[in-house]
């Protein structure tokens, strides 16, 4: 393995962040938002993306102040050895839990849509194999694979364009009918969609052209925000808020309504392109978790820690009882993710008081 | 890499091809009975009688389809019962039409039956939802014996496609029925068919309200209803003879046009607390069949054309009005006028009972016909 396997460019960092965001959460977001905000879910997502933009900037400022250190090292500089250990441990647990739960959702979606009888353990193993393979080659290889998100999103948007006659504009009207409080609640519900930006300080020290990072990360954030907004709007335009509330995966269902003379089941093609997107989301968190372990424990020989970590992730993914339980746990983890945002904002402010380790000091 | 390692890896990869074939979800084509058509009606004991037709592709037997009919409490229940008769595993991923009896549709509950198709990721939500005047089981059974028609599901599929294209039947598939059924202020509308001696006839459309079939319109009225829904592509329309004179044929004749590009404009407002609707439709048309000497006494073709357009526009307006009045009478709103009030007059919507208000809403229709082609006769 080459020494610079984790060296990436700013564009690649942005791609990794987008890939960690687009994949799992958006599948179930429209009904959750319909429950809270009726047909104004798209406004809540859009505002949520705008509201989280300052968080992105603050996180990049933190990363830039410690430009040669990963988040693991930053925690030691800011909070000392003991508290740093605890914080890093929590961070690793968080990343591992996210990986396991996303992997489980991935497997459950495959079970619901494609392989109903195949045991979940078998699907877990075979779906995680590409991630295991790619993780050996670091952030650079993962970022290259993650470029698929620039292909998948346009395909989805092109499909939406082809079903415009199935949409009713009246389903979005009257705009803002939900009222300020429900929309505010919706903004909070949609915020976990933007989880992934907490990985910026972990990877930033590996970015070669870090002067451009802020620009690309903001562009990436805008890309995700617009995509989420369009998906929520289209789900509402097609199904209307009443039916949308009781659908589990509107994005999958939307792909079932296209009448094509060439393909009888367009949804199966969507499954084929979307499943790698879900896989990439878990892959980014998976390798981030292992990278944090390496940083924390100064791992020199990777093989066995990697094997043990991978086995632990796969076993942990089987802990939730079923799909609903996994969703519930992922929802709870979303709060921890929000806590990560708060923690990183606090760390940025604190770094101006405790300047130990700050670059150039 | 040592040679031994390479050999081991190559052997592992080669053997994987044998062991990783995923047998759990394997479906052998010959062992699966793909249901193409389903007929659902109420049985005498209050359960559902569900009839399935699956093609037989391999075995050399007398008939090229398998016909299974069973009583049960749900679609899944009868599928399991069908599996106890059929040598193949009955699956529903390729259903093309779901036929409901008119009596069941009038009782309601179609949406609950169709839920199975939405929930099951394998099921086909693009299947047509059709109401049968009579028994779907009898219709399917009889259609198996048609000597000059293709296999029943293909026959009905082509029949529906053709008539949907010609706007004689609404294009209502499972997902559309469910979406409309769940939308406040919109009621579903489905194709209506009937078994005849030598075939199946499209008789128009079934109107729904509150999940129940409440009325039906004929194919001509369906054309206008689809136009008022702003979904018309192309349609043949017949007008009863106008200006019949002593010199003309004594038998009842008609004037035919091909309507195209039906463009609808709909304005809604609240006047004196009453919902007021103004529907304007503009049709472009081709004159297909009329009588000789279309050019009257004036000899001015342009003037005569304008006169004809005006007369036909009046007739169309009258016909549209009759359709909408009937829909109001039975309380069915397939156009989605209620949905427009929900979207644009929120306060009114929140404080009104649309189902009741719709019946007495002031709905005006104005149709305009522009004949763009007259063929090769004046």
Interface residues (C-beta under 8 A of the other chain):
Chain A: X112 X113 X114 X115 X116 X117 X118 X119 X122 X126 X168 X170 X171 X173 X174 X177 X238 X239 X240 X242 X243 X247 X252 X253 X256 X257 X259 X264 X265
Chain B: X20 X22 X24 X25 X94 X118 X121 X122 X124 X125 X126 X173 X175 X178 X179 X182 X183 X184 X336 X339 X340 X342 X343 X344 X346
